[in-house]
Amino acid sequence: MNSFIAVLFSQDFPFIRNALYAGLLSSILFGTLGAAVTVRRIGSLAGAVSHAVLGGIGMALYLSAAKIVPGFPPMAGALIFAVLSAFIIGVVSLRAKQREDTVINAIWAVGMSLGVLFMAKTPGYTDPSAYLFGNILLISNRDLLLMGILDVVVLFLAWRFYPQLEASSFDEEFARVRGVNSEAFFLALLAITAVAIVLLQTFVGIVMVIAMLTLPAGTAGTFARNLGWMMFLGCVFSAAFSVGGLVLGWTFDVPVGAMTVIIAAIVFLTVSVCRVALKKKIWRSVN
């Protein structure tokens, strides 16, 4: 731990400080959006969007390398695929509920397959694992700025529309009676989550971003009594997991993103087991 602190404040390792800032900034997105995703039970939808992003990344890399669209940034391709996937899934979920699972699985598989195909045809070697699993140590100042801007936008929207978001998340029929457009909030949540996924995939990667959108929020749900507290505690847990993953990843020379998710999973499972054991103990004492 002492060696990590020394490296953190060393002028020779600025990328470590960027990684720490990225972990703290991303925790706001993980906690806030993760709580909404968990309460609405749309983790599978967010998972499909996160995996479809690989198709956009592969497309951008191919178009840029083949000089078809010179300088096409991978993040722009990822954003196009993410928003498009979120829109398709959202419309199908609202209009054709019986086909929701089929469409989610199709977008999940087709998005990743397109990404692999585009990368296979991209001139030169392209390693998809860099996008699948991420590398927080490669976070740039530009990435931090974008995360900070998105943090501000998400926090403002969560504050401004909190009553409507809470009502539509827990009881859509009640929300409609009160004049809340639940469908619009649902589509907006998917769109914002899609944009966040594009940025967050640089942290833990496409494969594991869905875990960080659900595990901290799931852990927070054990202690929170409303959506607001769940968001707050989700941010706290996300920050703790991110910092812990960075410290242990650096100390043991293992991928930081993977270590972060492992820590989050261990804490979530531990809390869940303790909760079940406590409920059984209370039930036995009552009976």
FIKOL-500914 format. One line per 10 residues: number of its first residue (from 1); their letters; for each residue x, y, z of N, C-alpha, C. Coordinates in steps of 0.1 Angstrom, whole numbers. Layout:
BEGIN
NUM = A = X,Y,Z,X,Y,Z,X,Y,Z | ...
This chain:
BEGIN
1 = MNSFIAVLFS = 8,-12,0,0,0,0,9,13,0 | 19,12,8,28,24,9,35,27,-5 | 38,16,-12,45,17,-25,35,23,-35 | 22,19,-34,12,25,-43,10,40,-40 | 10,44,-28,8,58,-24,20,66,-30 | 32,60,-28,44,67,-33,43,69,-48 | 38,59,-56,37,60,-70,26,70,-74 | 15,70,-66,4,79,-69,8,93,-69 | 17,97,-60,22,111,-59,35,114,-66 | 40,104,-73,52,105,-81,49,112,-94
11 = QDFPFIRNAL = 58,122,-98,56,129,-111,59,120,-123 | 65,108,-120,68,99,-131,57,90,-136 | 46,90,-128,34,81,-131,21,88,-131 | 20,98,-140,7,106,-141,-5,97,-145 | -3,86,-152,-14,77,-156,-20,70,-144 | -13,69,-133,-19,63,-121,-29,73,-115 | -26,85,-115,-35,95,-110,-47,96,-119 | -45,96,-132,-56,96,-141,-66,84,-139 | -60,73,-136,-67,60,-134,-76,62,-121 | -70,68,-111,-78,71,-98,-89,80,-101
21 = YAGLLSSILF = -86,91,-108,-97,101,-111,-108,94,-119 | -104,86,-129,-114,79,-137,-123,70,-129 | -117,63,-119,-124,54,-111,-134,62,-102 | -131,73,-97,-140,81,-89,-151,88,-98 | -147,93,-110,-157,99,-118,-167,88,-124 | -162,77,-127,-170,66,-133,-180,61,-122 | -175,61,-109,-184,56,-99,-197,64,-98 | -197,77,-101,-209,84,-101,-219,79,-112 | -214,75,-123,-222,70,-134,-227,56,-130 | -217,48,-125,-221,34,-121,-232,34,-110
31 = GTLGAAVTVR = -230,43,-100,-239,43,-89,-253,48,-93 | -253,60,-100,-266,67,-103,-274,59,-114 | -267,56,-125,-274,49,-136,-277,34,-131 | -267,28,-124,-268,14,-120,-281,12,-111 | -283,22,-102,-295,21,-94,-308,21,-102 | -309,30,-112,-321,30,-121,-322,18,-129 | -311,13,-134,-311,1,-142,-315,-11,-134 | -310,-12,-121,-313,-23,-113,-328,-23,-108 | -333,-12,-105,-347,-10,-100,-356,-13,-112 | -353,-9,-124,-362,-11,-135,-360,-25,-141
41 = RIGSLAGAVS = -350,-33,-135,-347,-46,-140,-345,-47,-155 | -336,-38,-159,-333,-38,-174,-318,-41,-175 | -312,-49,-166,-298,-52,-167,-295,-60,-180 | -304,-68,-185,-301,-76,-197,-302,-66,-209 | -310,-56,-209,-311,-46,-219,-298,-39,-220 | -293,-34,-209,-280,-27,-208,-269,-36,-212 | -269,-49,-209,-259,-58,-213,-258,-59,-228 | -270,-60,-235,-270,-61,-249,-264,-49,-256 | -268,-37,-250,-262,-25,-256,-247,-24,-254 | -242,-28,-243,-228,-28,-240,-220,-37,-249
51 = HAVLGGIGMA = -226,-49,-253,-219,-58,-261,-220,-54,-276 | -231,-48,-280,-233,-43,-293,-223,-32,-297 | -218,-25,-287,-208,-14,-289,-196,-19,-297 | -193,-32,-295,-181,-37,-302,-183,-36,-317 | -195,-38,-322,-197,-36,-336,-194,-22,-341 | -198,-12,-333,-194,1,-337,-180,4,-337 | -173,-1,-327,-158,1,-326,-151,-6,-338 | -155,-18,-341,-149,-25,-352,-152,-18,-365 | -164,-13,-367,-167,-6,-379,-159,7,-381 | -157,14,-370,-149,26,-370,-134,23,-373
61 = LYLSAAKIVP = -129,13,-367,-115,9,-370,-113,5,-384 | -123,-2,-390,-121,-7,-404,-122,5,-413 | -133,14,-412,-135,25,-421,-123,35,-420 | -117,36,-408,-105,45,-407,-93,39,-413 | -90,26,-410,-78,20,-416,-79,18,-431 | -91,15,-436,-92,13,-450,-93,26,-458 | -92,38,-451,-93,51,-457,-106,54,-463 | -117,47,-459,-130,49,-464,-135,62,-457 | -134,63,-444,-137,74,-436,-124,77,-428 | -114,84,-433,-102,86,-426,-104,93,-412
71 = GFPPMAGALI = -97,88,-402,-98,94,-389,-111,92,-381 | -119,82,-386,-131,79,-379,-128,73,-365 | -131,81,-354,-128,76,-341,-136,64,-336 | -130,54,-329,-138,43,-324,-149,47,-315 | -147,57,-307,-158,62,-298,-170,66,-305 | -168,73,-317,-180,77,-325,-188,65,-330 | -181,55,-335,-187,43,-340,-194,36,-329 | -188,35,-317,-194,29,-305,-207,36,-301 | -206,49,-302,-218,58,-298,-230,55,-307 | -227,54,-320,-237,52,-330,-244,39,-328
81 = FAVLSAFIIG = -236,28,-326,-242,15,-323,-249,14,-310 | -244,21,-300,-250,20,-287,-264,27,-287 | -265,39,-292,-277,46,-292,-287,39,-301 | -283,34,-313,-292,27,-322,-297,14,-315 | -288,6,-309,-292,-6,-302,-302,-3,-290 | -299,8,-283,-308,12,-272,-322,15,-277 | -323,23,-288,-335,27,-294,-343,14,-299 | -337,5,-306,-343,-7,-311,-349,-15,-299 | -340,-18,-289,-344,-26,-278,-356,-19,-270 | -355,-5,-269,-365,2,-261,-378,1,-268
91 = VVSLRAKQRE = -379,3,-281,-391,3,-289,-397,-11,-288 | -389,-22,-290,-394,-35,-290,-399,-39,-276 | -392,-34,-266,-396,-37,-252,-410,-31,-249 | -412,-19,-255,-425,-12,-252,-436,-17,-261 | -433,-21,-273,-444,-24,-283,-446,-39,-285 | -436,-47,-283,-437,-61,-286,-430,-69,-275 | -436,-69,-263,-429,-75,-251,-426,-89,-253 | -434,-97,-261,-432,-111,-263,-419,-114,-271 | -414,-104,-278,-402,-106,-286,-390,-100,-280 | -391,-95,-268,-380,-87,-262,-368,-96,-261
101 = DTVINAIWAV = -369,-108,-255,-357,-116,-253,-350,-120,-266 | -358,-122,-276,-352,-126,-289,-344,-114,-295 | -350,-102,-294,-343,-90,-299,-330,-87,-291 | -331,-88,-278,-320,-86,-269,-308,-95,-273 | -311,-108,-274,-301,-118,-277,-295,-116,-291 | -304,-112,-300,-299,-110,-314,-290,-98,-315 | -293,-87,-308,-285,-75,-308,-271,-78,-301 | -272,-85,-290,-260,-89,-282,-251,-97,-291 | -256,-107,-298,-247,-116,-306,-243,-109,-319 | -252,-102,-326,-249,-96,-339,-239,-85,-337
111 = GMSLGVLFMA = -241,-77,-327,-231,-66,-324,-217,-70,-322 | -215,-81,-314,-202,-86,-311,-196,-93,-324 | -205,-100,-331,-200,-107,-343,-196,-97,-354 | -203,-86,-356,-199,-75,-365,-186,-69,-361 | -184,-67,-348,-172,-61,-344,-160,-70,-347 | -161,-83,-344,-151,-93,-347,-148,-93,-362 | -158,-93,-371,-156,-94,-385,-149,-81,-390 | -154,-70,-386,-147,-57,-390,-133,-57,-386 | -130,-61,-374,-116,-61,-369,-107,-71,-377 | -113,-82,-381,-106,-92,-388,-102,-87,-402
121 = KTPGYTDPSA = -110,-78,-408,-107,-72,-421,-100,-59,-420 | -97,-54,-408,-90,-41,-406,-75,-44,-409 | -69,-36,-418,-55,-37,-421,-47,-36,-408 | -37,-45,-406,-29,-45,-394,-36,-53,-384 | -29,-54,-372,-35,-63,-361,-43,-54,-352 | -55,-59,-349,-64,-52,-340,-68,-62,-329 | -65,-60,-317,-68,-69,-306,-81,-65,-299 | -91,-73,-301,-104,-70,-295,-104,-70,-280 | -95,-77,-274,-95,-78,-259,-93,-65,-252 | -86,-56,-260,-84,-42,-254,-97,-35,-252
131 = YLFGNILLIS = -107,-38,-261,-120,-32,-259,-129,-40,-251 | -127,-53,-251,-136,-62,-243,-133,-61,-228 | -121,-59,-224,-117,-59,-210,-112,-46,-205 | -109,-36,-214,-105,-23,-210,-92,-22,-203 | -87,-10,-201,-75,-7,-194,-75,7,-188 | -78,8,-176,-80,21,-169,-67,29,-169 | -55,22,-170,-43,28,-170,-40,36,-183 | -49,35,-193,-47,42,-205,-57,54,-206 | -63,57,-195,-73,68,-195,-65,82,-198 | -71,89,-207,-65,102,-211,-72,114,-204
141 = NRDLLLMGIL = -66,126,-205,-73,138,-199,-86,140,-206 | -86,137,-219,-99,139,-227,-110,130,-221 | -106,118,-218,-116,108,-213,-121,113,-199 | -112,119,-191,-117,124,-178,-126,136,-180 | -123,144,-190,-132,156,-192,-146,151,-196 | -146,141,-205,-159,136,-210,-167,130,-199 | -160,122,-190,-167,116,-179,-172,126,-169 | -164,137,-167,-169,148,-158,-181,154,-163 | -182,157,-176,-193,164,-183,-206,155,-181 | -204,142,-184,-215,132,-183,-220,131,-169
151 = DVVVLFLAWR = -210,131,-160,-214,130,-145,-224,142,-142 | -220,154,-146,-228,166,-143,-242,165,-149 | -242,160,-162,-255,159,-169,-264,149,-162 | -258,137,-158,-266,126,-152,-271,131,-138 | -262,137,-130,-266,141,-117,-277,152,-118 | -276,161,-127,-286,171,-129,-300,165,-133 | -299,156,-142,-312,150,-147,-318,141,-136 | -310,134,-128,-315,126,-117,-321,135,-106 | -315,147,-104,-321,156,-94,-334,163,-99 | -333,167,-112,-344,175,-118,-357,166,-119
161 = FYPQLEASSF = -355,153,-123,-366,145,-126,-367,133,-116 | -362,135,-104,-362,124,-95,-376,118,-92 | -386,127,-88,-399,121,-85,-405,113,-97 | -404,118,-109,-409,111,-121,-401,98,-123 | -388,98,-121,-380,86,-123,-383,76,-112 | -385,80,-100,-388,70,-89,-402,64,-91 | -411,73,-95,-425,67,-97,-426,58,-109 | -419,61,-120,-419,52,-132,-411,40,-130 | -401,40,-121,-393,28,-118,-400,18,-109 | -408,22,-99,-414,13,-90,-428,9,-94
171 = DEEFARVRGV = -435,19,-100,-449,16,-103,-453,24,-115 | -452,18,-127,-455,25,-140,-470,29,-141 | -479,21,-136,-493,24,-137,-496,36,-129 | -491,37,-116,-493,48,-108,-487,61,-114 | -475,59,-120,-469,71,-126,-477,76,-138 | -483,67,-146,-492,72,-157,-504,79,-152 | -509,74,-141,-521,81,-135,-517,95,-130 | -505,97,-125,-500,110,-121,-495,119,-132 | -497,114,-145,-493,122,-156,-479,121,-161 | -471,111,-156,-457,109,-159,-457,100,-172
181 = NSEAFFLALL = -449,105,-182,-447,97,-194,-436,86,-192 | -441,75,-187,-431,64,-184,-423,59,-196 | -430,59,-207,-423,54,-219,-411,63,-223 | -413,76,-222,-403,86,-225,-391,85,-215 | -395,83,-202,-384,81,-192,-376,68,-195 | -383,58,-199,-376,45,-201,-367,47,-213 | -371,53,-224,-362,55,-235,-351,64,-232 | -353,74,-224,-343,84,-221,-332,77,-212 | -337,68,-203,-328,61,-194,-319,52,-203 | -325,45,-212,-317,36,-221,-307,44,-229
191 = AITAVAIVLL = -311,56,-234,-302,64,-242,-290,69,-234 | -293,74,-222,-282,79,-214,-273,68,-209 | -279,56,-206,-270,45,-203,-262,41,-214 | -267,41,-226,-259,38,-238,-247,47,-240 | -249,60,-238,-238,69,-239,-228,67,-228 | -232,64,-215,-223,61,-204,-215,49,-207 | -222,39,-213,-215,26,-216,-203,28,-225 | -205,37,-235,-194,40,-244,-182,46,-237 | -184,54,-228,-173,60,-220,-167,50,-210 | -176,43,-203,-172,34,-193,-164,22,-198
201 = QTFVGIVMVI = -167,18,-211,-160,6,-216,-145,8,-216 | -140,21,-216,-125,23,-215,-120,20,-201 | -129,19,-191,-125,16,-177,-124,1,-175 | -136,-6,-175,-136,-20,-173,-138,-29,-185 | -141,-22,-197,-143,-29,-209,-157,-33,-211 | -160,-37,-223,-174,-40,-227,-180,-51,-219 | -172,-62,-218,-177,-74,-211,-181,-71,-197 | -173,-63,-190,-175,-62,-175,-182,-49,-171 | -186,-40,-181,-192,-28,-177,-206,-31,-171 | -213,-41,-176,-226,-44,-171,-225,-49,-156
211 = AMLTLPAGTA = -214,-55,-153,-212,-60,-139,-212,-48,-129 | -204,-37,-134,-203,-25,-125,-215,-17,-125 | -224,-19,-135,-237,-12,-135,-247,-19,-126 | -245,-31,-122,-254,-39,-114,-249,-42,-100 | -237,-46,-99,-232,-51,-86,-231,-40,-75 | -226,-29,-77,-226,-18,-67,-240,-14,-63 | -249,-13,-73,-263,-9,-71,-270,-20,-63 | -267,-33,-67,-273,-44,-60,-269,-45,-45 | -256,-42,-43,-251,-41,-29,-258,-30,-21 | -259,-18,-28,-265,-7,-22,-280,-9,-18
221 = GTFARNLGWM = -287,-17,-27,-301,-20,-25,-304,-27,-12 | -294,-34,-7,-295,-41,6,-297,-32,17 | -291,-20,16,-291,-10,28,-300,2,25 | -303,5,13,-311,17,10,-326,14,11 | -333,24,14,-348,23,16,-355,31,5 | -348,38,-4,-354,45,-15,-344,46,-26 | -349,51,-38,-340,52,-49,-329,62,-47 | -331,73,-41,-321,83,-38,-309,77,-30 | -312,70,-19,-302,65,-11,-295,53,-18 | -302,46,-27,-296,36,-35,-286,41,-44
231 = MFLGCVFSAA = -289,53,-50,-280,59,-59,-267,64,-52 | -269,70,-40,-258,75,-32,-249,64,-28 | -255,54,-22,-247,43,-17,-240,35,-29 | -247,35,-40,-241,28,-52,-229,36,-56 | -229,49,-56,-217,57,-59,-206,54,-49 | -209,53,-36,-199,51,-26,-193,37,-28 | -201,27,-30,-196,13,-32,-188,13,-45 | -192,19,-56,-185,19,-68,-171,25,-66 | -171,37,-59,-158,43,-57,-149,34,-49 | -154,28,-39,-146,19,-30,-140,7,-39
241 = FSVGGLVLGW = -149,1,-47,-145,-10,-55,-134,-6,-65 | -136,6,-71,-127,11,-81,-113,14,-75 | -113,21,-64,-100,24,-57,-93,11,-53 | -101,2,-47,-96,-11,-43,-90,-19,-54 | -98,-19,-66,-93,-26,-77,-80,-20,-83 | -79,-7,-82,-67,-1,-87,-55,-4,-78 | -57,-3,-65,-46,-6,-56,-41,-21,-57 | -51,-30,-57,-47,-44,-58,-42,-48,-72 | -48,-42,-82,-43,-45,-96,-29,-40,-97 | -25,-28,-92,-11,-23,-93,-2,-32,-85
251 = TFDVPVGAMT = -6,-35,-73,2,-43,-63,5,-57,-68 | -5,-64,-74,-2,-77,-78,-1,-79,-93 | 0,-67,-100,3,-67,-115,-7,-75,-122 | -20,-72,-120,-31,-79,-127,-40,-68,-133 | -49,-71,-143,-58,-61,-149,-66,-55,-138 | -66,-41,-138,-74,-34,-128,-89,-36,-130 | -94,-35,-142,-108,-37,-144,-113,-50,-139 | -106,-61,-142,-110,-74,-137,-110,-75,-122 | -100,-69,-116,-99,-70,-102,-110,-62,-95 | -114,-50,-101,-125,-42,-96,-138,-50,-96
261 = VIIAAIVFLT = -140,-57,-107,-153,-65,-108,-153,-77,-98 | -141,-83,-96,-140,-94,-86,-143,-89,-72 | -137,-77,-69,-140,-72,-55,-155,-69,-54 | -161,-63,-64,-175,-59,-64,-184,-72,-62 | -180,-83,-69,-187,-95,-68,-186,-102,-55 | -174,-101,-49,-172,-107,-36,-180,-100,-25 | -180,-87,-26,-188,-79,-16,-203,-81,-18 | -208,-82,-30,-222,-84,-33,-226,-98,-28 | -219,-108,-31,-222,-121,-26,-222,-123,-11 | -212,-116,-5,-211,-117,10,-223,-110,16
271 = VSVCRVALKK = -226,-98,11,-238,-91,17,-251,-99,14 | -252,-105,3,-264,-113,0,-265,-125,9 | -254,-132,11,-254,-144,20,-258,-140,34 | -251,-129,39,-254,-124,52,-269,-120,54 | -274,-114,44,-288,-110,44,-298,-122,45 | -295,-132,37,-303,-144,37,-302,-151,51 | -290,-152,56,-287,-158,69,-294,-151,80 | -294,-137,79,-301,-129,90,-316,-131,89 | -322,-132,77,-336,-134,76,-340,-148,81 | -332,-158,79,-335,-171,84,-334,-171,100
281 = KIWRSVN = -325,-164,105,-323,-163,119,-335,-156,126 | -340,-145,120,-351,-138,125,-364,-147,124 | -365,-154,112,-377,-162,110,-378,-173,121 | -366,-179,124,-366,-190,134,-369,-185,148 | -364,-173,151,-366,-167,164,-381,-164,166 | -388,-160,155,-402,-156,156,-410,-168,157 | -406,-179,150,-414,-192,150,-409,-201,161
